């Protein structure tokens, strides 16, 4: 078995090694698999069924209180139609307030409530624990380099 085949050998004995062909060197393929694996890990570690990007949205709101939904969506890499259900859920659970913006009747300024701050602190500890696992497995230098490369990648798009 070649090293390429070993890399893609499943731990499930019912799956034979796969030839990925052009996917072997396709950034999008590896990014998608990495994102899905990270999301699964997040769900396992936190025990919380979060909608995609929910933790990120909470962090963005906490660090930028009073910003509009449009600004939050942009910072989170979501479109407004994806952000609204997340904010609706946050509001339902008492995690945020949405206040009308004085000079724009269609815009709302979003802030975390004390309950939202508490929820975020719980999630933050779990995410920090996960990052420690990543750092332990990759090393500090590789962890920083991966983040830097992902930021550069986003700049290319």
Backbone bond lengths (Angstrom), bond angles and torsions (degrees), N, CA, C in turn:
res aa  C-N    CA-C-N  psi(-1)  N-CA   C-N-CA  omega(-1)  CA-C   N-CA-C  phi
1 X - - - 1.457 - - 1.527 108.66 -
2 X 1.319 118.03 132.78 1.462 120.87 179.49 1.512 109.89 -77.84
3 X 1.331 115.92 163.56 1.468 118.99 -179.77 1.525 110.91 -63.38
4 X 1.341 116.72 -32.71 1.467 119.83 177.56 1.524 110.49 -61.87
5 X 1.318 115.96 -44.21 1.458 120.08 179.69 1.522 110.65 -66.66
6 X 1.325 117.32 -38.93 1.453 120.44 179.38 1.513 111.48 -62.84
7 X 1.347 117.05 -36.16 1.458 120.71 179.48 1.519 111.29 -60.77
8 X 1.317 117.09 -30.85 1.456 120.28 -174.05 1.522 112.17 -108.35
9 X 1.338 116.37 13.97 1.453 121.12 177.53 1.519 108.56 -73.80
10 X 1.298 116.03 128.91 1.462 121.42 179.80 1.519 110.04 -77.50
11 X 1.316 116.16 149.26 1.464 120.21 173.24 1.523 109.59 -76.52
12 X 1.309 117.53 -14.09 1.461 123.07 176.48 1.530 107.56 -84.83
13 X 1.328 116.95 115.80 1.463 121.72 -175.45 1.524 112.85 -60.72
14 X 1.315 118.82 -21.19 1.461 120.69 -178.72 1.532 112.37 -77.28
15 X 1.326 116.64 -9.40 1.463 120.00 178.85 1.517 110.33 -105.29
16 X 1.311 116.16 123.43 1.458 120.99 176.74 1.528 108.68 -79.04
17 X 1.335 117.21 156.63 1.466 119.45 175.61 1.532 109.66 -54.84
18 X 1.334 115.62 145.08 1.461 120.63 -176.63 1.520 110.66 -110.39
19 X 1.313 115.45 139.79 1.452 121.45 171.69 1.523 105.93 -90.30
20 X 1.322 117.11 117.30 1.461 120.60 -176.54 1.518 113.16 -87.48
21 X 1.312 117.35 -8.67 1.459 119.78 179.63 1.514 110.92 55.26
22 X 1.338 117.44 -133.59 1.472 120.60 -178.09 1.532 113.78 -62.82
23 X 1.338 117.58 -19.81 1.467 119.95 179.06 1.520 111.91 -64.88
24 X 1.332 116.54 -23.58 1.466 121.20 -179.49 1.529 111.41 -51.79
25 X 1.319 117.05 -35.42 1.471 121.81 -175.90 1.530 111.51 -115.98
26 X 1.332 117.10 21.53 1.459 121.66 -177.75 1.527 110.27 -97.91
27 X 1.323 116.52 115.37 1.464 122.22 -177.51 1.527 110.91 -59.33
28 X 1.312 117.51 -44.82 1.461 121.22 -178.07 1.520 112.72 -58.57
29 X 1.318 116.46 -41.52 1.464 121.13 179.11 1.533 110.59 -61.43
30 X 1.332 116.59 -49.59 1.465 120.55 -178.31 1.527 111.80 -68.66
31 X 1.334 117.56 -34.64 1.472 120.67 176.48 1.517 109.82 -64.19
32 X 1.326 116.66 -46.80 1.466 120.65 -178.57 1.520 110.47 -60.08
33 X 1.336 117.29 -46.84 1.467 120.42 179.01 1.521 110.95 -62.72
34 X 1.316 116.71 -39.56 1.467 120.43 179.66 1.518 110.96 -65.77
35 X 1.314 117.09 -42.36 1.464 121.01 179.86 1.530 109.83 -64.12
36 X 1.313 117.28 -44.43 1.456 120.61 179.04 1.528 111.28 -63.16
37 X 1.334 117.01 -41.84 1.464 120.93 178.69 1.529 110.38 -65.20
38 X 1.330 117.21 -42.25 1.465 120.92 179.06 1.522 110.45 -64.20
39 X 1.322 116.49 -41.50 1.463 120.28 179.30 1.533 110.39 -63.34
40 X 1.330 117.31 -44.17 1.464 120.98 178.16 1.524 110.71 -61.74
41 X 1.317 116.06 -42.23 1.463 120.91 178.59 1.523 110.36 -62.12
42 X 1.328 116.42 -42.95 1.461 121.92 179.05 1.525 110.52 -59.91
43 X 1.324 116.62 -45.85 1.468 120.68 179.59 1.526 111.10 -62.83
44 X 1.328 115.93 -42.81 1.471 120.47 178.94 1.523 111.38 -62.96
45 X 1.323 116.70 -46.79 1.460 121.54 -174.60 1.526 113.16 -73.02
46 X 1.326 117.18 -39.44 1.459 119.53 -176.20 1.517 112.03 -85.42
47 X 1.335 116.73 -26.21 1.453 119.67 -176.14 1.517 111.89 69.23
48 X 1.327 115.95 12.35 1.459 121.42 -177.89 1.517 108.34 -113.07
49 X 1.316 116.03 129.54 1.456 119.84 176.63 1.522 108.42 -85.58
50 X 1.317 114.75 96.04 1.457 120.22 -178.58 1.518 110.40 -101.11
51 X 1.302 115.46 146.64 1.450 119.57 172.20 1.529 107.05 -70.81
52 X 1.321 116.25 154.29 1.448 120.71 -179.00 1.521 110.86 -52.82
53 X 1.303 116.05 128.00 1.452 121.34 177.02 1.513 115.59 81.20
54 X 1.327 118.54 1.44 1.465 120.63 -174.17 1.529 112.11 -62.54
55 X 1.315 117.99 -44.21 1.464 120.13 178.70 1.530 109.74 -61.70
56 X 1.319 116.57 -44.89 1.470 120.55 179.85 1.525 111.13 -59.98
57 X 1.314 116.06 -42.09 1.467 120.29 179.28 1.530 110.13 -62.33
58 X 1.337 116.70 -42.13 1.474 119.67 178.86 1.527 110.74 -62.01
59 X 1.327 116.97 -43.32 1.473 120.48 179.29 1.527 110.86 -63.06
60 X 1.316 116.33 -42.76 1.467 120.48 -179.27 1.524 110.15 -62.87
61 X 1.316 116.89 -44.37 1.473 120.48 178.94 1.530 109.94 -63.41
62 X 1.333 117.30 -45.03 1.468 121.20 -178.44 1.524 111.79 -60.63
63 X 1.321 116.06 -37.53 1.458 120.85 -176.61 1.524 113.36 -89.58
64 X 1.339 116.88 -5.44 1.465 121.97 -178.81 1.524 110.07 -143.14
65 X 1.334 117.92 57.10 1.472 119.23 -176.28 1.522 111.83 -60.95
66 X 1.330 113.73 141.93 1.458 119.31 176.98 1.516 114.80 85.86
67 X 1.334 117.47 1.93 1.467 119.73 177.86 1.516 109.24 -78.81
68 X 1.303 115.99 157.95 1.462 120.81 -177.03 1.523 111.43 -76.94
69 X 1.329 114.25 161.29 1.454 120.87 177.11 1.521 110.70 -58.06
70 X 1.320 117.86 -39.80 1.470 121.12 179.78 1.512 111.22 -62.33
71 X 1.323 117.19 -43.19 1.466 121.10 179.84 1.525 110.49 -65.50
72 X 1.332 117.18 -39.65 1.459 121.67 179.38 1.528 109.90 -65.71
73 X 1.327 116.66 -43.88 1.468 120.64 178.99 1.529 109.96 -59.22
74 X 1.317 116.90 -45.94 1.462 120.46 179.82 1.527 110.71 -60.12
75 X 1.333 117.57 -47.55 1.466 121.76 -178.07 1.525 111.74 -63.57
76 X 1.325 117.17 -32.99 1.461 121.79 -178.93 1.531 112.48 -84.68
77 X 1.331 117.08 -9.00 1.457 120.25 -177.87 1.517 112.59 75.50
78 X 1.333 115.85 27.17 1.462 121.64 179.87 1.522 109.93 -115.02
79 X 1.319 116.21 156.75 1.459 117.42 169.83 1.524 107.47 -88.29
80 X 1.325 115.80 161.06 1.471 119.82 -175.47 1.528 111.80 -56.84
81 X 1.330 117.10 -37.07 1.467 119.62 -177.83 1.532 111.49 -66.34
82 X 1.324 118.31 -25.53 1.462 121.63 175.87 1.524 111.23 -82.60
83 X 1.330 116.56 -30.53 1.459 120.73 -178.04 1.529 111.92 -74.80
84 X 1.308 118.05 -38.63 1.462 121.62 -173.87 1.525 113.12 -55.62
85 X 1.356 120.28 -45.93 1.474 118.37 177.70 1.529 112.87 -62.06
86 X 1.321 117.08 -34.62 1.468 120.43 177.71 1.523 109.21 -64.80
87 X 1.322 117.08 -47.09 1.466 120.55 179.55 1.521 111.54 -65.16
88 X 1.325 116.29 -37.80 1.473 119.09 176.95 1.525 110.61 -60.08
89 X 1.333 116.17 -42.74 1.468 120.42 179.05 1.537 110.21 -65.64
90 X 1.325 117.08 -43.35 1.469 120.92 177.51 1.522 110.52 -58.23
91 X 1.325 115.80 -44.34 1.463 120.22 -178.52 1.535 110.38 -65.32
92 X 1.328 116.04 -42.00 1.467 121.53 178.92 1.529 111.14 -58.23
93 X 1.335 117.26 -37.11 1.461 122.28 -178.94 1.523 112.65 -88.93
94 X 1.330 116.86 1.40 1.457 120.49 178.32 1.519 114.42 75.97
95 X 1.356 117.12 23.73 1.461 121.46 -178.45 1.527 113.27 -86.95
96 X 1.331 117.48 -23.66 1.473 120.72 -177.30 1.516 111.22 -135.71
97 X 1.331 113.52 163.38 1.461 121.17 165.50 1.515 106.52 -121.02
98 X 1.316 116.07 148.07 1.468 122.53 175.08 1.515 106.64 -123.85
99 X 1.320 115.38 114.92 1.457 120.58 -179.01 1.516 110.10 -113.04
100 X 1.343 117.03 138.71 1.468 119.05 178.88 1.528 111.07 -59.55
101 X 1.330 115.04 143.47 1.464 121.56 175.98 1.522 107.12 -85.40
102 X 1.313 117.26 130.98 1.465 123.09 -173.10 1.526 113.56 -54.83
103 X 1.320 118.14 -46.07 1.470 119.91 -174.07 1.530 113.69 -94.78
104 X 1.330 118.89 6.85 1.460 121.81 179.13 1.520 108.54 -146.86
105 X 1.331 116.95 102.53 1.457 121.67 -175.11 1.531 113.57 -65.65
106 X 1.346 117.18 -17.35 1.463 119.80 -179.90 1.528 112.34 -90.53
107 X 1.311 118.11 -13.30 1.471 121.65 -174.55 1.520 111.62 -99.72
108 X 1.329 114.51 149.92 1.460 121.56 177.03 1.520 109.79 -127.04
109 X 1.327 115.26 137.67 1.456 122.28 174.56 1.522 107.47 -91.36
110 X 1.321 116.84 131.66 1.459 121.95 -173.63 1.529 110.29 -112.73
111 X 1.330 115.98 135.58 1.461 121.88 176.90 1.523 109.34 -141.58
112 X 1.332 115.80 151.68 1.462 119.60 174.66 1.522 109.96 -77.03
113 X 1.311 115.72 147.14 1.462 122.33 172.55 1.528 107.70 -88.85
114 X 1.319 118.39 170.97 1.474 119.51 173.29 1.536 112.15 -55.57
115 X 1.316 116.40 -38.01 1.473 119.65 177.33 1.533 110.73 -65.18
116 X 1.326 116.74 -38.87 1.463 120.93 176.48 1.516 111.56 -64.59
117 X 1.339 116.39 -39.10 1.475 120.50 176.37 1.525 110.55 -60.90
118 X 1.319 117.01 -41.86 1.469 121.29 179.58 1.531 110.67 -64.00
119 X 1.314 116.17 -45.68 1.467 121.00 179.49 1.529 110.48 -62.27
120 X 1.312 116.02 -42.98 1.463 120.23 179.34 1.522 111.09 -63.04
121 X 1.305 117.95 -39.87 1.466 120.86 -179.87 1.526 110.98 -62.19
122 X 1.314 117.35 -39.21 1.466 121.80 176.98 1.528 110.03 -63.41
123 X 1.328 115.92 -48.24 1.467 120.72 179.36 1.523 111.02 -63.70
124 X 1.309 116.44 -41.14 1.465 121.82 -177.89 1.532 110.67 -58.58
125 X 1.322 117.03 -43.99 1.468 120.27 178.78 1.530 110.83 -61.49
126 X 1.329 116.80 -41.87 1.460 120.50 -179.92 1.527 111.22 -67.15
127 X 1.318 116.65 -40.19 1.463 120.62 178.56 1.529 110.30 -66.75
128 X 1.319 117.47 -40.33 1.468 120.79 177.11 1.527 110.62 -61.46
129 X 1.322 117.41 -39.46 1.466 120.71 176.50 1.527 110.55 -62.23
130 X 1.336 116.71 -41.74 1.466 120.51 177.77 1.515 111.06 -63.46
131 X 1.323 117.25 -43.20 1.466 120.36 179.16 1.518 110.56 -60.47
132 X 1.322 116.95 -37.25 1.463 120.43 177.63 1.525 110.63 -62.39
133 X 1.324 117.30 -38.35 1.463 121.15 176.72 1.529 109.34 -63.72
134 X 1.333 116.86 -43.59 1.471 120.74 178.60 1.522 110.43 -61.40
135 X 1.330 116.07 -45.43 1.464 120.95 -178.42 1.534 110.05 -64.37
136 X 1.309 116.49 -42.44 1.465 120.24 179.20 1.530 110.18 -61.84
137 X 1.307 116.82 -41.96 1.462 121.05 -178.62 1.520 114.15 -74.66
138 X 1.328 117.01 -32.69 1.466 121.25 -175.58 1.516 113.36 -102.27
139 X 1.310 116.69 -26.22 1.456 121.34 -171.95 1.523 109.08 93.23
140 X 1.323 116.08 150.04 1.468 121.75 -177.41 1.526 110.96 -59.29
141 X 1.319 116.11 -46.59 1.473 120.15 -176.44 1.537 111.35 -62.23
142 X 1.333 116.68 -47.11 1.470 119.97 179.59 1.522 111.81 -65.22
143 X 1.329 117.32 -36.63 1.457 121.84 177.73 1.527 109.90 -60.60
144 X 1.333 115.82 -49.66 1.473 119.97 178.45 1.523 111.22 -62.83
145 X 1.330 115.90 -40.46 1.461 119.83 179.99 1.525 111.34 -64.92
146 X 1.331 116.63 -40.19 1.467 119.59 178.43 1.523 110.35 -61.14
147 X 1.309 117.42 -46.22 1.467 120.33 178.77 1.525 109.96 -60.66
148 X 1.321 117.19 -44.29 1.464 121.36 178.93 1.528 111.25 -61.03
149 X 1.323 116.75 -44.50 1.463 120.39 179.25 1.525 111.97 -64.82
150 X 1.324 116.92 -39.52 1.467 119.50 177.76 1.521 111.30 -64.90
151 X 1.336 117.02 -38.19 1.465 120.36 176.97 1.529 110.47 -65.40
152 X 1.328 116.98 -41.46 1.475 120.61 176.58 1.521 110.43 -63.50
153 X 1.320 116.03 -41.22 1.459 121.51 179.52 1.529 110.24 -58.75
154 X 1.333 115.72 -45.72 1.470 120.11 178.47 1.531 111.01 -61.36
155 X 1.336 116.63 -35.69 1.454 120.83 178.33 1.516 112.67 -65.89
156 X 1.329 116.71 -27.91 1.457 121.73 -179.79 1.532 110.00 -74.44
157 X 1.325 115.48 -33.31 1.470 119.95 -176.47 1.459 109.98 -74.19
